[in-house]
Amino acid sequence: MLGYFILAGGITILQVAANPYVTILGPAKTASSRLNLSQAFNSLGTAIAPALGALLILSDKVMTKEEIAYMTEAEQVKYYASEAAAVQTPFVGIAIFIILIALVFLFVNLPKVTDTEASNDYGVVLKDRNLIMGAFGLFFYVGAEVAIGSYMVNYFLTLNLPDVIRETPFMRTLAEWILSSGVTTSTDMAVVGVFVTFYWTGAMIGRFIGSYLTKILNPAMVLSTFAVCAIGLVFISNITTGLVAMWTLIAVGLFNSIMFPTIFSLALDGLGDNKPQGSGVLCTMIVGGAIIPPAFGYLTDSFGFNLALILVMLCYGYIFFYGFKNRNRELSV
């Protein structure tokens, strides 16, 4: 837990520092476009991660408590060691890569966000209604995106998709293209887990497209349109079964794409020298990813996925409202 806390703290600090830089590196009216483009590369890593997770972590057989109880003490120790090793190797590799990036940035001169000394007075930014509404927009966006991504494997398992994937030639080929082993010998979690990568790949593709759309169209209206599409796809997934329910939920990733950067740039609009403080407020609201998913999980355990997916639709409903409210706003950050 301490390791996760440090990891989350480092990522948040990077978000607070990096996003304001992107918004000021060019004309104000194209801030959303630049932020979408930069976040597209963020999504590239997120798209690759599920495939690596399915290959390196989910490909082994996870024992139940009953199965472990039947093992000898030596067998249990060996099993736990193998499970730990499956996680350690990818994490150590990631740590080494991040250290190398940090060493590179030691020699890079980054521009100042403002020419004035930061006051760290949050009183002004907390009175900005647009910023606070945008902060809640990020809260609901991160919560909805993480909830879908985190519970997608469980959702697919309840739809009995592993057998459908194994019996459908195209889906079987697609799964085996990512998996190192065949779908017959792979666990059910691994078989459906590889398709989570398409959810995050959709976010990456959508951000490259969104970078262009938010450059030529009103970013707020693009945000509202994408939110409506996300609601529609979740609704279709909720009332259908099989591959239709699977692919419509995966497609939500495409429309999640522009939400974070577009909400972020809209919320920072007009803050001027208070942009760093505004960025800090916005980044604290990624805590939605720690609140909405557990609520989603509670609804799933108590009432099933059908009701839980309505929570996600409500999150996207607020994002639509925020985008529509800012439809006449001209960015001047």
C-alpha positions, 0 to 999 in steps of 0.5 A: 500500500505504501508503494501504491501511495508513493506511485500515485503521489508521483503521478499526481505531481507530474500531472500538476506540473505537466498540464499547465505547461501544455496549455501555455505552449501556444495560442490559448484557443488551441490549448485543448487541442495540444493537451489532447495530443499530449495525452494521446501518448499517455494513452499509448502506454495505457493501451499497451499495459493491459496486454502486457498484464494479460501476458505477464500477470493474468496468464497464470492460474490463480488458485482459490482459497480451497485449492491453496488449503489442500497444498502442503506448506512447501507448495504454498510457499512456492505458489506465493513466490511465483505469484509475487514474481509475476508482478515484480518483474514488470514493476521493476522494469517500469521503475528502471524506465522511469528513473532513466526518464528522470535523469533525462529531465535533469538536463532539460530547461522547462519554461516558467508557467508564469512570470510572477511568484506563486502566492499559493493562495487558493482562496481566489481559485476556489471562488471561480465557479467554472473551475469548481464545476470543471473539477467535479467534471474531472471527478466524474470522468476519472471515476467513470473511466476507471470503473469501466476499465477496472471491472471490465474483465468481471463484466465480460466474465458474467456475460460468459464471453470466454466461451464465446471468444473461443468459439468465434473464429475472428475473436479467437484469432484476435485473442491469440494474436495478443496472448502468447499461449492459445485461448484453449490453455489460457485462463478465462481472465486472460482470454477476456483480459486481453480485450481491455487493451482495446478500451485504452487503445480507443482512448489513444486513437480518440485523443489523436482525432480529438486533437484535430477536432478541438482545434477546428471545432468548439472544444466544449461542444466536442466534449458534450457530443462525446459524452452523449456518445459514451452514454449511448454506448453504455446504455446499449451494452446494458440492454444487450448481451454477448459480443454486442455488449462487449464491443459497445462498452469497449468503444466507450474508451474512444469517447472518453479520450478527449474528456480529461484534457478538454475539461482541464483546459476549459476549467483553467480558462481565465485563471491567468497567473493562478493557473498552477493553483487551479491545476492543483485543484483539478488534479486533486479531483482524480480522487474520483477514481478512488470513490466511483469504482468502489461505489460501482463495485458495491452496486455490482455486488448488491444489484448486478452490473445493470444498475452499476452501469447507470451510475457510470451514465450519470457521471457522463451526464454531468460531463455533458452538462459541463460541456454544454454550459461552456458551449459559448466560451472562447478559451483565453488561458 
